[in-house]
Amino acid sequence: METPRTLTEAIRRYSDPGTCLRDVAEMRWPNGPVCPRCDATGKNIAFMPTRGLWRCKGCKKQFSVKVGTIFEDSPIGLDKWLTGMWLVNNCKNGISSYELAKDIDVTQRTAWFMLHRLRLVMQTRSFSRPLGGEVEADETFIGGKARNMHAKERERKIRGRGPEGKAVVAAVLERHGEVRAHVIPSRKKKDIQKVVTDHVAPGSELFSDALKSYDGLEDTYTHQVIDHAEAYVNGNIHTNGLENFWSLLKRGIHGTYISVEPFHLFRYVDEQAFRFNHRSGSDGDRFKTALGNIVGRRLTYDEVRGKARAAL
């Protein structure tokens, strides 16, 4: 598969439906098509070029390259899906549903649903190793200002959340490495320390602010604290790496998406974490990585709207 290097190359390459089909098929089935129903391969699979489908000689069923991927059951062509994937992977501050709708000529509602499906591709389901070495831990609040809300809206949002009704996001960052961020119920010790212990190897150097919720981690880590009431940097002790990540996250949420419901917040956090963790690669590298994650990730419209159990 030839990976586009720029947006211009991506648009030019994926204007051809045949190229879209070949690229997705090659990424999904590097050793040739596999029947999703009976796992038949090789000579048992026949391609029907006039329909863009494959036919299994074993179970006598037809299937498309979309089956079992985020594209399944979508009437939107792969040309628009792949262009949308390129944009959301490589726009530093994200892309709104209104802008995507205009760029690929679909309705805003369709673009909104497409973006949520594409964010699922950017979600890391499992991690190959714990973070180690020098690791920063921090948390932040995400949400609108309560004074700008209607009284009933303010009451609804404040219930069960952080100061002024904001959601809490906690993260750990391996310096010069990757970040792992999660929406958590509160800033209580059990919630914050779970993020640390789940992702950071024992014995690592851990840097945090003076929040009391981090107390006790010195039993497992070499824990050093910077009190932001006094300074933001003390030699090697700081959380400036995570401050940079928070800046990027909030710039996207407040500047691009404007309003994000708490129910969907984890999707936007995953989106920004994906771009941050692949920041050293090229636009083409990020696109190829995302395209390699399309299989086994389904997200229905009912799940996005909260009417069914969403894929986490």
PERAZI-V524249 format. One record per backbone hydrogen bond with DSSP energy under -0.5 kcal/mol. CO is the residue of the C=O (numbers start at 1). NH is the residue of the N-H. E is the energy in kcal/mol with one decimal. If there is no record, write none. Layout:
CO	NH	E
CO	NH	E
This chain:
1	3	-0.7
6	10	-2.2
7	11	-2.7
8	12	-2.2
9	13	-2.8
10	14	-2.7
12	15	-0.8
13	16	-1.0
15	17	-0.6
16	19	-0.5
16	20	-1.9
17	21	-2.4
18	22	-2.3
19	23	-2.7
20	24	-2.4
21	25	-2.3
22	26	-2.7
23	27	-2.1
24	28	-2.4
25	29	-3.3
29	32	-1.9
35	39	-1.8
40	35	-2.5
41	44	-1.7
42	45	-1.7
44	57	-3.4
46	55	-3.2
47	49	-0.7
48	51	-1.4
48	52	-1.5
48	53	-1.3
53	48	-3.4
54	63	-2.4
55	46	-2.6
55	57	-0.5
56	60	-1.1
61	56	-3.0
63	54	-2.8
64	67	-0.9
66	69	-1.9
68	296	-3.6
69	72	-1.5
71	74	-1.8
73	75	-0.5
77	80	-0.7
77	81	-1.9
78	82	-2.8
79	83	-1.4
80	84	-2.4
81	85	-2.4
82	86	-2.1
83	87	-2.1
84	88	-2.4
85	89	-1.9
86	90	-1.5
87	91	-1.9
90	92	-0.8
91	94	-2.3
96	100	-2.5
97	101	-2.4
98	102	-1.7
99	103	-2.4
100	104	-2.4
101	105	-0.8
101	106	-1.7
107	111	-2.5
108	112	-2.5
109	113	-1.9
110	114	-2.5
111	115	-2.5
112	116	-1.6
113	117	-1.9
114	118	-2.5
115	119	-2.1
116	120	-1.2
117	121	-1.0
118	122	-1.0
120	123	-1.0
123	125	-0.7
131	201	-3.2
133	135	-0.6
133	205	-2.4
134	175	-2.4
135	207	-2.7
136	173	-2.6
138	171	-2.6
140	169	-2.6
142	167	-2.9
145	148	-1.7
146	149	-1.6
150	154	-3.0
151	155	-2.1
152	156	-2.0
153	157	-2.4
154	158	-2.2
155	159	-1.3
158	161	-2.0
162	165	-2.0
163	166	-1.5
166	162	-2.6
167	142	-2.6
168	184	-2.4
169	140	-2.4
170	182	-2.8
171	138	-2.1
172	180	-2.3
173	136	-3.0
173	175	-0.6
174	177	-2.7
178	174	-2.3
180	172	-1.9
182	170	-2.6
184	168	-0.7
188	192	-2.3
189	193	-2.7
190	194	-0.9
191	195	-1.0
192	196	-1.4
193	197	-2.9
194	198	-2.1
195	199	-1.0
196	199	-0.7
196	200	-2.4
199	131	-3.5
201	204	-1.6
204	206	-0.6
204	222	-2.2
205	135	-3.0
206	224	-3.0
207	137	-2.7
208	226	-2.3
211	214	-1.9
212	215	-1.8
214	217	-1.6
216	219	-1.3
217	220	-1.5
217	221	-2.7
220	203	-2.4
221	223	-1.5
222	206	-2.3
222	224	-0.5
224	208	-1.8
226	210	-0.5
226	228	-0.8
227	230	-2.0
227	231	-2.5
234	237	-2.0
236	238	-0.8
237	234	-2.0
239	243	-1.8
240	244	-1.7
241	245	-1.5
242	246	-2.9
243	247	-2.0
244	248	-1.9
245	249	-2.6
246	250	-2.8
247	251	-2.0
248	252	-1.7
249	253	-2.3
250	254	-2.9
250	255	-0.6
251	255	-1.5
251	256	-0.5
252	256	-1.6
252	257	-2.4
253	258	-0.9
257	259	-3.5
261	264	-1.5
261	265	-0.8
262	265	-0.7
264	267	-1.4
264	268	-1.1
265	269	-2.1
266	270	-2.3
267	271	-2.0
268	272	-2.1
269	273	-2.4
270	274	-2.2
271	275	-1.8
272	276	-2.5
273	277	-2.7
274	278	-1.2
276	279	-1.4
278	281	-1.1
282	286	-2.1
283	287	-2.2
284	288	-2.5
285	289	-2.3
286	290	-2.3
287	291	-2.6
288	292	-1.5
290	293	-1.9
291	294	-1.1
294	70	-0.9
294	297	-1.0
296	298	-0.5
300	304	-2.0
301	305	-1.9
302	307	-3.1
302	308	-0.9
303	306	-1.1
